[in-house]
Amino acid sequence: MKKIIPLVAVVFLSITAHAQLIKTSLTLTVRDELGNTVEGVSVKLFENEADYTAEKNEVASGTTDAKGVIRFKDLKAIAYFVLARKGDKDNIGGGEQTGKLEEKRFNKATIVIQ
């Protein structure tokens, strides 16, 4: 019995530490109107519609990789406005906002540019 208690404590602490390491993140896949993934898309996240419309005060930004994917880490668990643009294609007019992100989860969404 004396050996089980320390073992249970170690397991509990390991689980608690692991849960605290997971941060709220968002993985976006950008596709074109044909459904193909698009590399090199500039993606910006905004917390509110006013900043999105004015294209200022982005929370995070980056460019999609060869598979059309971009990952954002350590975000607030809120809905974000997304601006994705490459050349003359963007996502304006549909799919500009993510759903509310789940806290301490790996969230995923797809954005279509046309």
C-alpha positions, 0 to 999 in steps of 0.5 A: 500500500505504501508503494502504491500511494507514491506511484499514484501521485507521480501518475497524477502529477504527470497527467496534470503537467501534460494537460498544462503543456497543451496550448490553444492552437489553430491549424488552417488549411487553405484551398482554392476554389477547386479544392487544391491546397495552396502554398504561399498564402499570406494569412492573418488573424484578427480578434474583431471585425473592425481590425479585420476590415481595416487590416490592422492589429493582427494577432498572428500572421504567417504564410502557408507551407507546401501543403497549404497549411499554417499553424498558430499556437498559444491563442485565446479561446475565441473566434478569429477573423481570418484574412487569407490572400495570395495574388488576386485571390482571397477569402473575402466574401465567405468563411472569414471567421473561425468558430470559437476555438476550444481552449487547450485543444488543437483546433482545425479549419479550412479556408477557401480563397477564390 
